[in-house]
C-alpha cells in the first residue's frame, strides 16, 4: 500500500510498461495485491484467497514455496512488521507449508494490523486532499495577511493566524500521511 497508483486501460501514459502498471514503481498491479485477510471457514476459502493474491505457477494448482514466500512476505510488509534474521528463518520454514495454511497465517497478520489495505488507501487519499485544500486556502493574501505586508512587496512577511493554522494543518496532514504510508 505504500503510495502505489495504477493506470487503467485507456489511461496508459507513453512509456508505461503495462496498462495495469504501478505509476510509482512500474510493477504490475498484481504485484501489489493485498495478502488475504480472511477469516476463513474452510481450506478451500483460504486456498482461493491465496491464489487470488498470488497466482500459482502455470500448470500448478498450489503455490510453490516462492509463491508462499511472496504471500507471507506481502502480509508482513503490508503490516509494517520488522524482521530479524531468526524471524526470516521461521518465515522461510513456513513457506514450505500448504498455501492454504500460509494464507491463514497471512490473514492473521493482516487482521491484527487493524486497517484493511483499501481503508488505508482511502485515508491516505483523504489526507492528500485535506493537505491540498489547506494549502489552497493560503494562496493569495487576505485582508489580515495584507496588513502584515511590512516591506510593501505585496507579499505578507508572515501569515495571518487563520492562514498560519492552515499551513500548519497541511504540514501535519502531510507528515501523518508519510508516517502511515511508511508503516503500511
C-alpha positions in Angstrom: 0.0 0.0 0.0 2.8 2.2 0.0 1.7 5.0 -2.2 1.3 2.9 -5.3 -1.1 4.2 -8.0 -2.3 2.3 -11.0 -3.1 3.3 -14.5 -6.2 1.8 -16.2 -6.8 0.8 -19.8 -7.2 3.9 -21.8 -5.1 5.9 -19.3 -1.7 4.4 -20.2 0.9 7.1 -20.5 3.7 6.7 -23.1 6.5 4.6 -21.8 4.4 2.8 -19.2 5.3 -0.9 -19.1 1.7 -2.2 -18.9 -1.9 -0.9 -18.7 -2.0 -2.0 -15.0 1.5 -0.8 -14.1 2.0 1.0 -10.8 2.7 4.6 -11.6 5.3 4.7 -8.7 7.4 1.6 -9.2 6.3 0.2 -12.7 5.5 -3.2 -11.4 2.1 -4.8 -12.4 -0.8 -4.3 -10.1 -0.9 -8.0 -9.4 2.4 -7.5 -7.5 0.6 -5.2 -5.1 -2.5 -7.3 -4.4 -3.0 -7.4 -0.6 -2.4 -10.6 1.2 -5.6 -12.5 2.1 -7.3 -11.3 5.2 -9.9 -13.9 6.0 -11.3 -15.1 8.3 -11.6 -18.4 6.5 -14.1 -21.1 7.3 -12.6 -23.7 5.0 -9.3 -24.8 3.5 -10.9 -24.1 0.1 -11.6 -20.5 1.0 -8.0 -20.0 2.3 -6.5 -21.5 -0.8 -8.8 -19.4 -3.1 -7.7 -16.2 -1.3 -4.0 -17.2 -1.6 -4.4 -17.8 -5.3 -6.2 -14.5 -5.8 -3.3 -12.7 -4.2 -0.5 -14.8 -5.8 -1.5 -16.9 -8.8 0.1 -20.4 -8.9 2.8 -21.1 -11.5 1.4 -22.2 -14.8 0.3 -25.8 -14.7 0.2 -25.9 -10.9 -2.9 -26.0 -8.6 -1.0 -25.0 -5.5 1.6 -22.3 -4.7 5.3 -23.0 -4.7 7.5 -22.1 -1.8 8.4 -19.0 -3.7 4.7 -18.1 -4.1 4.1 -18.8 -0.4 7.1 -16.6 0.4 5.6 -13.8 -1.7 2.2 -14.2 0.0 3.5 -14.2 3.5 6.1 -11.5 2.8 3.4 -9.2 1.4 1.3 -9.6 4.5 4.3 -8.9 6.8 5.4 -5.9 4.7 1.9 -4.5 4.5 1.6 -4.7 8.3 4.9 -3.0 8.7 6.5 -6.0 10.5 10.2 -5.6 11.1 12.0 -8.9 10.6 15.2 -10.2 12.3 17.3 -13.0 11.0 15.5 -15.6 13.1 12.2 -14.2 12.0 13.3 -14.6 8.4 14.3 -18.2 9.1 10.9 -19.1 10.6 9.1 -17.3 7.7 11.2 -19.3 5.3 10.2 -22.5 7.1 6.5 -21.5 7.0 6.7 -21.1 3.2 7.1 -24.9 2.8 3.7 -25.4 4.3 0.5 -25.7 2.2 -0.6 -22.5 0.6 -3.9 -22.6 2.5 -2.1 -22.7 5.8 0.2 -19.8 4.7 -2.9 -17.8 3.7 -4.4 -18.3 7.2 -1.2 -17.0 8.8 -1.0 -14.1 6.4 -4.7 -13.4 7.2 -3.9 -13.3 10.9 -1.2 -10.8 10.3 -3.5 -8.6 8.1 -6.4 -8.8 10.6 -4.1 -8.0 13.6 -2.9 -4.9 11.7 -6.2 -3.2 12.2 -6.8 -1.5 8.8 -7.6 -3.2 5.6 -5.3 -2.0 2.7 -8.3 -0.4 1.0 -9.1 1.6 4.2 -5.6 2.8 4.5 -5.5 3.8 0.8 -8.7 5.8 1.4 -7.2 7.5 4.5 -4.0 8.4 2.6 -6.0 9.9 -0.2 -8.1 11.9 2.2 -5.0 13.2 3.9 -3.7 14.3 0.5 -6.9 16.0 -0.3 -7.1 17.7 3.1 -3.5 19.0 2.9 -4.0 20.3 -0.7 -7.2 22.1 0.4 -5.5 23.7 3.3 -2.6 24.8 1.1 -5.0 26.3 -1.4 -6.6 28.4 1.3 -3.3 30.1 1.9 -2.9 31.2 -1.7 -3.3 34.9 -2.2 -3.4 37.3 0.7 -6.5 38.0 2.7 -7.1 41.5 4.3 -5.4 40.3 7.5 -2.4 39.0 5.7 -2.1 42.2 3.7 -1.8 44.2 6.9 1.3 42.1 7.6 3.0 43.3 4.4 5.9 45.0 6.1 8.0 45.8 3.1 5.3 46.9 0.6 6.1 44.0 -1.7 2.6 42.7 -1.8 3.7 39.6 0.0 3.0 39.2 3.7 6.0 38.8 5.9 4.0 36.4 7.9 0.6 34.8 7.6 -2.5 35.9 9.5 -3.5 33.4 12.3 -6.0 31.6 10.1 -3.6 31.1 7.2 -0.8 30.1 9.6 -3.2 27.5 11.1 -3.9 26.2 7.5 -0.2 26.0 6.7 0.4 24.1 10.0 -2.5 21.7 9.4 -1.4 21.0 5.8 2.1 20.1 7.1 0.6 17.9 9.9 -1.6 16.1 7.4 1.4 15.5 5.1 3.6 14.3 8.0 0.8 11.9 9.2 0.4 10.6 5.6 4.1 9.8 5.4 4.1 8.0 8.7 1.0 5.9 7.8 2.4 5.2 4.3 5.7 4.2 5.8 4.0 1.8 8.3 2.0 0.1 5.6 
